[in-house]
């Protein structure tokens, strides 16, 4: 790969020359590289899974960008050489992270983080017999990371299940056993 600088002839040339050289522009720089062809190796299972995940992320991104407000949000996050679609795919590719669940008296406090933003957090309280006693959405705190859910009761021997959801709909589930 070569980066072309101050060459008048190459300033206007883009594309493939013969079957050997490709000239393209990325982030304002003109790049000359050997033409790539299709791989002759069979893809590994991990590569196939990554391709499938990327296909799903791309489909979710297209659907999300139909909403002008969401498109404007992603466009505001785009850097040089990026666009709203790039940001939407990046968001759809990764799931949010539930970093911590803690109890403060009868309140469940969930620390959830996403590279872009966590859209909502759902909390379920389950008793020792496995019966859901209550469920609902947590409310985002002032710090933008902690979510609060006021529980009526936290039964001993039960558990709290938290589901964090990102803007594209990716979900992450985490449990906390009650003692």
C-alpha positions as CSV (number, residue, x, y, z in Angstrom):
1,X,0.0,0.0,0.0
2,X,1.3,3.4,-0.9
3,X,0.0,6.9,0.0
4,X,0.2,9.3,-2.9
5,X,1.2,12.9,-2.1
6,X,1.4,15.9,-4.4
7,X,1.0,14.0,-7.7
8,X,-1.2,15.9,-10.2
9,X,-1.8,12.8,-12.3
10,X,-3.1,10.7,-9.4
11,X,-5.3,13.5,-8.0
12,X,-8.1,12.6,-10.5
13,X,-7.6,8.8,-10.9
14,X,-9.7,6.4,-8.9
15,X,-10.5,2.7,-9.5
16,X,-8.6,-0.4,-10.7
17,X,-5.9,-0.4,-13.3
18,X,-5.8,-3.7,-15.0
19,X,-6.1,-6.5,-12.5
20,X,-3.2,-5.4,-10.4
21,X,-3.6,-1.9,-8.8
22,X,-6.5,-0.2,-7.0
23,X,-6.5,3.5,-6.4
24,X,-8.9,4.9,-3.9
25,X,-9.4,7.8,-1.4
26,X,-9.9,7.4,2.3
27,X,-10.0,10.3,4.8
28,X,-8.6,12.7,2.2
29,X,-5.6,10.6,1.3
30,X,-5.1,8.9,-2.0
31,X,-4.0,5.3,-1.6
32,X,-2.6,2.8,-4.1
33,X,-2.7,-0.8,-3.2
34,X,-2.5,-4.3,-4.8
35,X,-5.9,-5.4,-6.0
36,X,-7.5,-7.9,-3.7
37,X,-9.3,-10.9,-4.9
38,X,-11.6,-13.3,-3.1
39,X,-10.1,-15.6,-0.5
40,X,-9.5,-19.2,-1.6
41,X,-9.7,-20.4,2.1
42,X,-12.8,-21.8,3.5
43,X,-14.1,-19.5,6.3
44,X,-13.8,-20.7,9.9
45,X,-16.8,-21.1,12.2
46,X,-15.8,-17.9,14.0
47,X,-15.7,-16.0,10.7
48,X,-19.1,-17.3,9.7
49,X,-20.6,-16.2,13.1
50,X,-19.0,-12.7,12.7
51,X,-20.5,-12.4,9.2
52,X,-23.9,-13.4,10.5
53,X,-23.7,-10.9,13.4
54,X,-22.6,-8.2,10.9
55,X,-25.5,-9.0,8.6
56,X,-28.0,-8.6,11.5
57,X,-26.3,-5.4,12.6
58,X,-26.6,-4.0,9.1
59,X,-30.3,-4.8,8.8
60,X,-31.0,-3.2,12.2
61,X,-29.0,-0.1,11.2
62,X,-31.1,0.3,8.0
63,X,-34.3,0.0,10.0
64,X,-33.1,2.5,12.7
65,X,-32.0,5.1,10.1
66,X,-35.6,5.3,8.8
67,X,-36.3,7.5,11.8
68,X,-35.0,11.0,11.1
69,X,-34.3,11.7,14.8
70,X,-32.2,8.5,15.3
71,X,-30.4,9.2,12.1
72,X,-29.5,12.7,13.3
73,X,-28.3,11.3,16.6
74,X,-25.9,8.8,14.9
75,X,-24.8,11.5,12.4
76,X,-23.9,13.8,15.3
77,X,-21.6,11.0,16.6
78,X,-19.9,10.3,13.3
79,X,-16.2,11.3,12.9
80,X,-14.2,12.1,9.8
81,X,-14.8,9.5,7.1
82,X,-17.8,8.1,8.9
83,X,-21.6,8.6,8.5
84,X,-24.8,7.8,10.4
85,X,-24.9,4.3,8.9
86,X,-21.4,3.4,10.2
87,X,-22.4,4.5,13.7
88,X,-25.7,2.6,13.6
89,X,-24.0,-0.6,12.6
90,X,-21.4,-0.1,15.3
91,X,-24.1,0.3,17.9
92,X,-26.2,-2.6,16.6
93,X,-23.1,-4.9,16.6
94,X,-22.4,-4.6,20.3
95,X,-24.8,-5.3,23.2
96,X,-24.9,-3.1,26.3
97,X,-23.0,-4.1,29.5
98,X,-24.6,-4.5,32.9
99,X,-21.7,-3.6,35.1
100,X,-23.2,-3.9,38.5
101,X,-26.5,-4.6,40.3
102,X,-26.7,-3.5,43.9
103,X,-29.5,-3.1,46.5
104,X,-30.1,0.0,48.5
105,X,-32.8,-0.9,51.0
106,X,-35.8,-1.7,48.7
107,X,-34.3,-0.1,45.6
108,X,-32.5,-2.0,42.9
109,X,-29.7,0.1,41.4
110,X,-28.3,-1.1,38.0
111,X,-25.2,0.3,36.5
112,X,-25.5,-0.2,32.7
113,X,-23.2,1.1,30.0
114,X,-23.2,1.1,26.2
115,X,-20.8,2.8,23.8
116,X,-23.7,4.9,22.5
117,X,-26.6,4.7,25.0
118,X,-28.7,2.3,27.0
119,X,-32.4,2.8,25.9
120,X,-34.1,1.0,28.8
121,X,-33.5,-1.3,31.7
122,X,-36.2,-3.9,32.8
123,X,-36.1,-5.4,36.3
124,X,-37.9,-8.6,37.4
125,X,-38.1,-9.8,41.0
126,X,-38.5,-13.5,41.4
127,X,-39.2,-15.3,44.7
128,X,-37.5,-18.6,46.0
129,X,-40.2,-20.7,44.2
130,X,-39.4,-19.1,40.8
131,X,-42.5,-17.0,40.6
132,X,-42.2,-13.4,39.3
133,X,-43.5,-11.2,42.1
134,X,-43.1,-7.9,40.2
135,X,-41.5,-6.4,37.2
136,X,-41.1,-3.0,35.5
137,X,-38.8,-0.5,34.0
138,X,-36.0,1.2,35.9
139,X,-35.6,5.0,35.7
140,X,-32.4,6.6,34.6
141,X,-30.5,8.5,37.3
142,X,-28.9,11.9,36.9
143,X,-25.5,10.5,36.3
144,X,-26.7,8.8,33.0
145,X,-25.3,5.4,34.0
146,X,-27.3,4.2,37.0
147,X,-30.9,3.0,36.7
148,X,-33.2,2.9,39.7
149,X,-36.1,0.5,40.3
150,X,-38.2,0.7,43.5
151,X,-39.2,-2.8,44.5
152,X,-42.2,-3.5,46.8
153,X,-40.4,-6.5,48.3
154,X,-37.1,-8.4,47.8
155,X,-37.8,-11.9,48.9
156,X,-34.9,-13.8,50.6
157,X,-33.8,-16.8,48.5
158,X,-35.1,-15.2,45.3
159,X,-33.3,-13.3,42.6
160,X,-33.4,-10.1,40.6
161,X,-33.1,-10.4,36.8
162,X,-32.0,-7.2,35.0
163,X,-32.3,-6.8,31.2
164,X,-30.5,-3.8,29.6
165,X,-31.6,-2.9,26.1
166,X,-29.7,-0.7,23.6
167,X,-31.2,1.6,21.0
168,X,-31.0,-1.1,18.2
169,X,-32.7,-3.6,20.5
170,X,-29.6,-5.7,21.7
171,X,-30.3,-7.1,25.1
172,X,-28.0,-8.1,28.0
173,X,-29.3,-10.2,30.9
174,X,-27.8,-10.4,34.4
175,X,-29.0,-11.9,37.6
176,X,-28.4,-11.1,41.3
177,X,-29.3,-13.8,43.9
178,X,-31.0,-12.4,47.0
179,X,-29.8,-13.7,50.4
